[in-house]
Amino acid sequence: MDRHEIPTHLNVEDKAFAGLTMRQLMTAAIGLALAYGAASEPPWPMPLRLVAAGLVLAVIALVALWRPAGRPLEDWGFVLLRFWALPRVAVWRSRELLHGAQEPGHRYEVALPEAAWASPTARSQETTDLPRRRRRRAPTP
């Protein structure tokens, strides 16, 4: 009779080397390359270059190893970028009711401003500004 192992650690990343995941190893490798560049390339005195390389190594170690709430710092960076991209202003306006519908309890609604690049009217205006091409029809036999 054959035995099969049932995977039980499905939400755990595989460890590649020294208890680090592949993401952490790649981040550390990129950080080491950046620290080497900071220590050898700038035309500064050697102590200043070593301080710059040490700062790069500290930041990369923080990015590679620190996981607040079990998520890497890259995820939190994307969350922060999305927070900055969303509007934080809500506009209250009175609701215009249709002539036949009467809703006495619902007189206000929340309208969030749209970004200019995401509005359909801006897209349609851009497409109308483009020169139109005539379609050529194939000759009929």
C-alpha positions, 0 to 999 in steps of 0.5 A: 500500500502506498503512503502519501504525505498530506501538505499541512503548511500551505500558508507558509513560505518555503525556506531557501537558505539559513531560514530565509525565504527567497524574497528575503534572500533576493532583497538581501542580495540587492541590498548587498549590491547597493551597499557595495556601490555605496562603499566604493563609488561615491567620491567621498572620504572613506568614513562617509562611504562606510556610513552610507553603506551601513545605512543601506545595509540597515534599511535593507535588513529592515525591509527583508526581515521585519514583517509587521502583522505577518506581511512584508513591508512591500505590502504595507508600501502598496497599502500606503500608496493606495491610501494616498491615491484615494480621495479623502473628501466626501461631499454631501448633496441633497438627492434629487427624487424622480417624479414618481418615487417618494422616499421620505427617509433617504434625502441625502447621499454621499458623492465622492469626487472622481479623479480626472484621469478616471472619469468617462467624460474625460476619456470620451473627450480625448477620443473625440479630439483624435482625427477619425479615419475612414474605413475602407471597404473591400471591393465587391466582386 
